[in-house]
Amino acid sequence: MKHIPDVFMLGGTVWKVIFDDALLNVDEMGSCCTRDNSIYIRPGLPVAVQEHTFYHELVHAICYTIGYKKLNADEDRVDAIGGMIYQFMQTVQYPRKKRAK
């Protein structure tokens, strides 16, 4: 996956990304598990759906890490923020050469 890491850190804690649907409810595409600091993503989904799901769950992990319980419970806002981060990551362009100061 282009934009899905195997591991990352938030607030000094290592998080894992696991492609496994054993812990997911039948209607879930992903889940943020704070007990084991893991993001679970359903395998077999189209890549774009998996990537969007990762960023959605990443927002949950960030909210948990910084203690934003109210935002963490707001699925619509979490999904909107995750979608914007996903769009940013899909479209960001870095300069090929260093810019002159």
C-alpha positions in Angstrom: 0.0 0.0 0.0 1.4 3.3 -1.0 0.2 5.4 1.9 -0.3 2.8 4.7 2.6 2.2 7.0 3.4 -1.0 8.9 4.2 0.9 12.1 4.1 4.5 13.2 4.4 6.5 16.4 2.0 8.8 18.2 2.8 10.5 21.5 5.9 8.2 21.9 3.8 5.1 21.5 4.3 2.6 18.7 1.2 1.7 16.7 0.9 -1.2 14.3 -1.3 -1.6 11.2 -2.7 -5.1 10.7 -4.6 -6.3 7.7 -7.0 -8.8 9.4 -10.7 -8.9 9.7 -10.9 -11.3 12.6 -11.5 -8.5 15.1 -13.8 -6.5 12.9 -17.6 -6.5 13.0 -19.2 -7.6 9.7 -20.0 -4.0 8.6 -16.6 -2.5 9.6 -13.9 -1.7 7.2 -11.4 -0.9 9.9 -11.0 -0.4 13.6 -8.7 1.5 16.0 -7.8 -0.7 19.0 -6.3 1.3 21.9 -5.8 -1.8 24.0 -3.0 -3.1 21.7 -2.2 0.2 19.8 -3.2 -1.3 16.5 -5.2 -0.2 13.5 -7.0 -3.1 11.9 -8.0 -2.9 8.2 -10.1 -5.4 6.3 -8.1 -7.1 3.7 -9.5 -7.5 0.2 -11.0 -4.1 -0.1 -10.0 -1.8 -3.0 -6.7 0.0 -2.3 -8.4 3.4 -2.2 -10.9 2.2 0.4 -8.2 0.7 2.5 -6.2 3.9 2.4 -9.2 6.1 3.3 -10.0 3.6 6.1 -6.4 3.9 7.4 -6.6 7.7 7.7 -10.0 7.5 9.3 -8.6 5.1 11.9 -5.5 7.2 12.3 -7.7 10.2 13.3 -9.2 8.0 16.0 -5.7 7.1 17.2 -4.7 10.7 17.3 -7.9 11.7 19.2 -7.3 9.0 21.7 -3.6 10.0 22.1 -4.4 13.6 22.8 -7.5 13.0 24.8 -10.1 14.4 22.5 -12.9 12.0 23.5 -15.8 14.1 22.1 -14.2 14.3 18.6 -13.2 10.7 18.8 -16.9 9.7 19.2 -18.0 11.8 16.2 -17.7 9.4 13.3 -18.8 12.0 10.7 -16.1 14.5 11.7 -13.5 11.8 12.1 -14.3 10.5 8.6 -14.2 14.1 7.2 -10.8 14.8 8.8 -9.4 11.4 7.7 -10.7 12.0 4.2 -8.9 15.4 4.0 -5.6 13.8 5.2 -6.0 11.1 2.7 -6.6 13.6 -0.1 -3.6 15.6 1.0 -1.4 12.5 1.0 -2.6 11.6 -2.5 -2.0 15.0 -4.0 1.0 16.5 -2.1 4.0 17.4 -4.4 7.4 18.0 -3.0 10.0 20.1 -4.9 12.5 18.0 -6.8 15.3 20.5 -6.2 16.0 22.6 -3.1 14.5 26.0 -3.4 16.7 29.1 -3.3 16.6 31.0 0.0 
